[in-house]
Amino acid sequence: MKKLWGGRFTKSAEEWVDEFGASISFDQELVMEDIEGSMAHVAMLSKTGIITEDEAQKIKTGLQQLKEKAAKGELAYSVKLEDIHLNLESHLTELSGPVGGKLHTARSRNDQVATDMHLYLRKQVEQIVELIQEMQEELIIQAENNVETIMPGYTHLQRAQPISFGHHLMAYFWMLERDKERFSESLKRINLSPLGAGALAGTTFPIDREYTAELLGFEGIYENSLDAVSDRDFILEFLSSSSILMMHLSRLSEEFILWSSQEFQFIELDDSFATGSSIMPQKKNPDMAELIRGKTGRVYGNLMGLLTVLKGLPLAYNKDMQEDKEGMFDTVKTVTGSLKIFAGMIRTMKVKTEQMEKATKNDFSNATELADYLSDKGIPFRESHEIVGKLVLVCVQKGCFLGDLPLDDFKKAHSLFEEDIYEVLNPYTAVKRRNSAGGTGFKQVSIAIDKAKESLGIKEFVNK
């Protein structure tokens, strides 16, 4: 098969070399974007008089036929034609005749592939923003249903203070809100057109780059042709935002894995998001959460891979940059799949409220309440802290918890302790009283949920 760029060459590469250098095995993912970019380009060629209207119409007809074939999965791709651009150009020439070769006038594969990836990422980022919001909505629904569900809060994975389960879930809502902002803001960089930059230096033809940018829905054009064809910052930014998002999902995965264990028993994941064991009949494994936790590493790897590819490249385009696509495609697949899975896990999980509350009564997570109790009565907090620490030691030695101590033991520690200390030690009371802005108090959690709904433009959910 004759290479479309082969006029200068006298020798053909061996088949295995062609296979090594070809990208068609993965860049066929960009088929629709490549056709979309070509449609805009041919419209501009006709508008500026670079080709005739009749020629443009023949090319457009051929491109439309290719689009329909691609949608049905009927296009065949050849490694000999290297990439999606040359494969489509070959198909177009077969359909439209020699006039198909005029499509590449005033264009290079360098600005063509960059345009394809801008179009592709714009669509994918918009979808990811929608999926993040769907997960946020599920978090709000579960949080609203569990404002007064009490659970142990942890630091260092040690029980620290009792908190509202709704408050814990809403922490992830706000993490996702920042993720959503990062992806949304990245659209400013994604939504620029490199089309018309040529190989690296622009073109002598009287093209209209602003027109093609308008047809493709871009907000502007790259101002420098070298930058236009060599920039992959927009992909790096996508991979970076994806890495932070996956880190958040991985942290929540870890909590789901812990909470669904026999040791915690705080939640039960739906059967549709768990698997069994081939040898142990009793097992119910949180495999989807574990997979998301594991897949976070591959997203990090895709970011580091592209950073490494780009770090030593001179301007403008280099073949190394062919390595920009597979990691991008893989990350899109991983992120979108993870968000869909998580929305389902949150929606269907069973919250074991009694087990959570029971856990708060069998620990010392209410110790801070005692210190605050004394501080409210004028004792310096550091002194209160020491007094309560000694009371905890008494409990450890007696094999009981603070709520089990008789009032006499409290009185021995300090005369300011009164009978009301037992109400203060109640985990429900402890959570309810923490009413500072952004705190775990029930009123504050409800305020946070209302703010979250407002940020999503939602007043109430239907069929909670």
C-alpha positions, 0 to 999 in steps of 0.5 A, a space after each residue: 500500500 502506497 504511503 500518502 507521504 511516500 513521494 520522497 522515499 525509495 524504500 518501505 519499512 518492514 511490516 513490524 516497523 509499520 506496526 510499531 510506529 502506527 497509532 491506528 489501533 488506539 487513535 481510531 477512538 478519535 474518528 468522530 472528532 476527526 470527521 468533525 474537524 474535517 467538516 469545519 476545515 472544508 467549509 472554511 476552504 470553500 468560504 475562502 475560495 481555496 477550493 470550489 463550492 462543488 469540490 467542497 460539496 463532494 468532500 462533505 458528502 464523502 465525509 458524511 458517508 464516513 460518519 455514518 459508516 463510523 457510527 455503525 462500526 463499518 469502517 476498516 482501518 489499516 496499519 499501513 495507513 498509520 493513523 486515523 487521519 490517513 485512514 479516513 483520507 484514504 476512505 474519503 478518496 475512495 468515495 469522492 475520487 481525487 478531489 478527496 485529496 484536496 481536504 488536506 490543503 492548508 492543514 497538517 496532521 499536527 494541527 489536525 490531531 491536536 484539534 481532534 484531542 481538543 474536541 474529544 476532551 471537551 466532550 469527555 470533561 463535560 460528561 465527567 462534570 455531569 457524573 460528578 454532580 450525579 455522585 454529589 446528589 447521591 451523597 446529599 440524599 444519603 446525608 439528608 437521611 442520616 443527619 442524626 445518625 451518630 458514628 465515631 469520627 477518627 483521626 489516625 484511624 483511632 476513635 476521636 470524637 462522635 460525629 454525624 454520619 451525614 456530616 462525614 458524607 458531606 465532606 466528600 461532597 465538598 471534595 467533589 465540588 472542588 473536583 468539579 470546579 477544576 474540570 470546569 475551569 480546565 475547559 477554558 484551556 481545552 476550548 481553544 482551536 489549533 486548527 490552521 497552525 499547519 505543521 508548525 508555521 501556519 500556511 501561505 493559503 488565505 485561511 480563516 482560523 476564527 471561522 473554523 474555531 466558530 464552527 467547532 464551538 471553540 472560544 478562540 484560537 491558539 495565538 502561536 502556531 508552534 504552541 498550537 501543535 506542541 501544546 499538551 498542557 490541556 491533557 496534562 491538566 485533565 490528567 492532573 484533575 483526574 488524579 485528584 478526583 481519583 484520590 478522593 474516590 480512593 479515600 472513600 473506597 477505603 472507608 467503604 471497605 473498612 465500614 463494610 468489614 465485620 470489624 466495623 459493620 457500619 454499612 452493607 454494600 448492595 450485592 450488585 457491587 460486591 462479589 463472593 469467593 470461589 472457595 469461601 461461601 460466606 464471603 462478600 467482598 467490596 470488590 468495586 470499591 477495591 478496584 476503584 482504589 486500585 485504578 487510582 494508581 493507573 491514573 497517576 501513572 498516566 499523568 506521570 507518563 505524559 509528563 515524562 514524555 513531554 519534559 525533554 521535547 523541543 518545539 514543535 511536534 515530535 513523534 514522542 507525542 503519539 504517546 499522549 493518547 492511550 493514557 488519556 483514553 484510559 483515564 477517561 474510561 477509568 474516571 467515568 466508570 468509577 463515578 458511575 459505580 460510586 453513584 450506584 454504591 452510595 445510592 444502594 448501600 444500607 446504613 447500619 445506624 444502630 451499629 454506628 451509634 453503639 460504637 460511639 458508646 464503647 470508647 473514649 471519643 466523648 473525652 473532649 466533652 469533659 474537657 470542654 465541660 470544665 473549660 466552660 466552668 472557667 478551668 483553663 483548657 490545658 488543665 481540663 485536658 490533664 484532669 480528663 486524661 487522668 479520668 480516662 486512665 482510671 477507666 482503663 484501669 477499671 475496665 470501663 468507659 467514662 459514662 460508667 464511672 460513678 459521680 464520686 470518681 468525677 468529684 474526686 477528679 474535680 469538684 466542679 463535676 455535677 450530675 449533668 455530666 452524664 448528659 454531656 457524655 451522651 454521644 448524641 448530645 456531644 454531636 448536637 452541641 458542636 454547632 460552630 460553622 461547618 461543624 458536625 452539629 445537626 443544625 450545621 449539617 442541615 445548613 450544609 446540605 441546603 448550601 450543597 443543594 443550592 450549589 447544584 441548583 436543586 431545591 428538593 429531590 424526588 423519590 429519595 
